[in-house]
Amino acid sequence: QVQLVESGGGLVQPGGSLRLSCATSGFTFSSYAMSWYRQAPGKERELVATIASTSGSMHYADSVKGRFTISRVNAKNTVYLQMNSLKPEDTSVYYCNAANQRYVYWGQGTQVTVSS
């Protein structure tokens, strides 16, 4: 059974930091590109960051470049998103995503709220 379980969301003040984690099971983690998406109320889901399966190369949305860092630990089947200098516009539900050429899996999401 495939599982992606996000954690680490919460309420943070502008300028603060959060670290999201996505613990996975049920598939060969090291063979999947891992991504974080987010979706704010009334908006489409958007890609935040991706880390490749083998090369470890990373891609970021322009809106988070220089503030967010995606990383993975294959030995723990876990992907992380370090979020610094958070802004109110970062408020969203953040979703973990695993993808290869055949399959795509999603987590249930974790709420991040940036507000004073």
N, C-alpha and C positions, 0 to 999 in steps of 0.2 A: 504494500500500500504506500503510495507516494504521499509524503507530507512535507510541507514547507510552513514553518511556524515562525512568524515575525515577533520580535519583542523589542523593547527599548523606547517605544514612543511615549509621549506625555506632553505636559504643558511646560513651556520654557519661555523666558523673557527674550525679547529681541536682543541679538548679540550673543546669546547663549549657545550652548552646544548640546548635542545628543548623539548617542551611538546606537544605531539600529543593528539588530542581529537577525539572521534568518537561519535557523537550524533545519536541516533537511534529512530525509531518509527515504528509502524505497526506490532509489535510482542511483546510477553511477555518477556521483556528483562531479568528479574530476573531468567527465566527458561533456559537461554542459556549460555553455555560457550562462553566466548569472547576471541578473539585472535588478535594479530597483526602478519601479515606476511610482507615480503618485497621481492622485485624482482629488481635486478640490470640488466642493459642491457646485453643480451646474456646469462643470467643465469636463472636457475629455481627459481620459487617462494619458499621461505623458511619460516618456522615458526620461529618467533622471541620470542613470549611470549604468554602464555595462562593463563586465570584466570577462575576457575570453577564457576558454577552457584550458588551453594549453600554453599559449604565449603569455597569458596574463596581461595582455594589452588592455587598456582602459579607454572608455569614451564617456564624455560628460555632456549633458545639456549645457548650453551657453549660460543659462541662468544660474547654474550652480558651480561653474568652473572656478577653481581657486578657493572654494569654501567647503565642498564635499569631497570625500575620498572613499572610493569603493575598494574593498580588499576581500580576499578569500583565503581560507585555510582548508585545503583539501583533506587533510588528516582528520579534521573535525566536521567535515561536510557542512561547513558554515560560511556564509557570506556576510559582510558587514558594510555599513554605511556610516562613516563618521561625518557628522554635519556640524560645521562651525559657522560662526557669524550669522546665525539664523535670523531670518526676516519674517515679518508677518505674512508675506506672500508665499512663504514655504509651508504654510498651514495646509495640510492635506492628509488623506489616508495614503500611507506608503505601502506598496506591495512588492513582495519578492517574486522573482520570475526565474525559471530555469528553462532553457531552450537548447535543442539541438536540431538536426535536420528533419527529425521525424516527430518530436514531441515538444509540447509546451506545458509547463506546470506553473500554477499560481498559488501563492499563500493567501491567507484570509485578510491580511492588511493590519496595519497598526496606525493609530491616529497620532499625528504630530500637530500640536497647536502652538503657535508662536504669538504671544500676546503679553502685554504689560498689565 
